[in-house]
Amino acid sequence: MNKGVVILAHGSRAIAWEANQLVVKIVEMYKVKTGNKNVKPAYMNSKSGGPSLEDAVTELVKEGLTEIIVAPWFLTDGLHIREDIPEIISALEEKYPQAKITLAKVLGADERIVDILIDRIEEAK
């Protein structure tokens, strides 16, 4: 059984919806690389124009998934990671007791991100 995955971004109402489409592209790349088609994008900012964490989890549960990983597209573990998202997950687990919902770690300080940063700096020369 495949696990459901929600790739969760902050989202923004201050920028065009097209900019928020970055997460949709990341979701599609993830699907191709892993073969897991049970992946949804979601946004913390409800005014971003995209689905919320609740919406994405609800879709996966309705599709029959009982194990869901919430993967935050965040660099640091700020207030959303420490408080808001765990509260939402707790409420979703009460609403869907058949589902186990796990929060993955943030992207953080990872050498793979530094490699991308090095590439971007080299491209700018």
C-alpha positions in Angstrom: 0.0 0.0 0.0 1.3 3.4 -0.9 1.3 6.1 1.8 -0.5 9.3 1.1 1.7 12.4 1.1 0.8 16.0 1.5 3.5 18.5 0.5 2.6 21.5 2.6 3.8 25.0 1.7 3.1 28.3 3.4 1.6 29.9 0.3 1.0 33.6 -0.2 -1.9 35.9 -0.9 0.6 38.7 -1.6 2.0 37.1 -4.8 0.3 35.8 -7.9 -1.3 32.3 -7.7 1.3 31.3 -10.4 4.0 31.6 -7.8 2.2 29.3 -5.5 2.2 26.7 -8.3 5.8 25.9 -7.4 4.5 23.3 -4.9 2.3 21.8 -7.6 5.4 21.3 -9.7 7.2 19.8 -6.7 4.3 17.4 -6.2 4.5 16.3 -9.8 8.2 15.8 -9.7 7.8 13.8 -6.5 5.2 11.6 -8.1 7.5 10.9 -11.1 10.6 10.1 -8.9 8.7 7.9 -6.4 5.9 6.4 -8.4 3.5 7.4 -5.6 0.5 9.0 -7.2 -1.2 9.6 -3.8 0.4 13.0 -3.3 -1.4 16.4 -2.8 -0.2 20.0 -2.5 -1.5 22.1 0.4 -1.0 25.6 1.8 -1.1 27.0 5.2 -2.3 30.4 4.0 -6.0 30.0 3.2 -5.9 33.0 0.9 -3.2 31.5 -1.4 -5.9 30.1 -3.7 -5.0 26.5 -3.2 -6.1 23.6 -1.0 -5.6 23.7 2.8 -4.0 20.9 4.8 -7.4 19.8 5.8 -8.6 19.7 2.2 -5.6 17.6 1.1 -5.9 15.1 3.9 -9.6 14.8 3.4 -9.1 14.0 -0.3 -6.5 11.3 0.6 -8.8 9.7 3.3 -11.7 9.7 0.8 -9.4 7.9 -1.6 -9.0 5.2 1.0 -5.5 6.1 2.4 -5.0 5.4 6.1 -1.4 6.4 6.4 -0.6 10.0 5.5 2.7 11.9 5.7 2.6 15.7 5.9 5.9 16.9 4.4 6.4 20.6 5.1 8.1 22.6 2.3 9.6 24.8 5.0 13.2 25.6 5.8 12.8 26.1 9.5 10.6 24.9 12.4 8.8 28.1 13.2 5.4 28.6 14.8 3.5 26.7 12.0 5.6 23.6 12.5 5.7 23.7 16.3 2.1 24.6 16.9 -0.3 25.2 14.1 0.3 22.1 12.0 0.4 19.7 14.9 -3.0 21.2 16.1 -4.5 20.7 12.6 -3.1 17.1 12.4 -4.6 16.3 15.8 -8.0 17.6 14.8 -7.8 15.6 11.5 -6.9 12.4 13.4 -10.0 13.0 15.6 -12.1 13.5 12.5 -10.6 10.5 10.7 -9.6 8.0 13.4 -8.8 5.4 10.8 -6.0 7.6 9.5 -2.5 7.8 10.9 -1.1 11.2 10.0 2.6 11.9 10.6 4.5 15.2 10.3 7.9 14.9 8.5 10.8 17.2 9.4 11.4 20.5 7.7 14.0 20.8 4.9 16.4 22.5 7.4 20.1 22.8 7.0 20.8 20.0 4.6 23.9 19.6 2.5 21.7 18.8 -0.5 20.2 22.3 -0.2 23.7 23.8 0.0 24.6 22.0 -3.3 21.6 23.7 -5.0 22.7 27.0 -3.5 26.2 26.5 -4.8 24.8 25.8 -8.3 22.6 28.9 -8.2 25.5 31.1 -7.1 27.7 29.6 -9.9 24.9 30.3 -12.4 24.8 33.9 -11.4 28.4 34.6 -12.2 
